[in-house]
Amino acid sequence: MSPISDRELWACAAHVLKTHGANAPRHVAERIGALALAGDSNGVATWQAIAKRMAALTETEAPVTRQ
């Protein structure tokens, strides 16, 4: 897979979320698309791993609604 460590992938995911906010998923999709078109399977796999961690981070950060 990627030479990037799990810790670095989590840090990248947090950075993308902080930097791009609500547009983070679009940013990741654009990166994956560009890398796929370029034939960079390692880059695609890396960004897919980042996307997976972003999903986990946003899932745990969802606001709690009170009833």
C-alpha positions, 0 to 999 in steps of 0.5 A: 500500500502506501509508505505513509504510516497509519499515524500520518494518514490520520493526521492528513485526514484531520488536516484535510477536514480542518482545511477544507471543512464541508468541502473536504469530501469533494476535495478528496474525490477530486484528488482520487479522480486526478490520480486515477486518471494519471494511473497512480494506483498508490496515490489513489489507495493513499487518498482512499485511506485518508477518506476512510479516516475522515469518515471515522473522524466525522462520525465520532464528531457528529453533534449530539442532539438532545430530546 
